[in-house]
Amino acid sequence: MFGKLNSNMIRQGFKQGKAFLGNAYHKTKSFLGDVDSGVRLAKDIFSILQPAAKSLLGNTNAGHVNKHVVKALSGYENVRSKVMETDENVNHHVSNIIGDLKKKNINIGL
């Protein structure tokens, strides 16, 4: 009937929402994995170039560069740890919700 909700409509809505959120989650996770790989590569390159920079720029100037790079990497690591913590938290809540729905024999397609 028009305007009347039934369990099939609710199940279909959750299925579409789950597909949308799952796709966004996986694409974002892939993108952030690529960013993380790039940062790790930059760290490796910086550690390889650091002795040459000290030799060419002197300890004082190389120290200034090093200070800024370390500060940037520290900021990145802080953001990364918050993202990882949030991801674990979301996965925990989703597992709890799905488990509670199963306990009550509620099937909405999750």
Secondary structure by P-SEA (a helix, b strand, c coil): ccccccaaaaaaaaaaaaaaaaaaaaaaaaaaaaaaaaaaaaaaaaaaaaaaaaaaacaaaaaaaaaaaaaaaaaaaaaaaaaaaaaaaaaaaaaaaaaaaaaacccccc
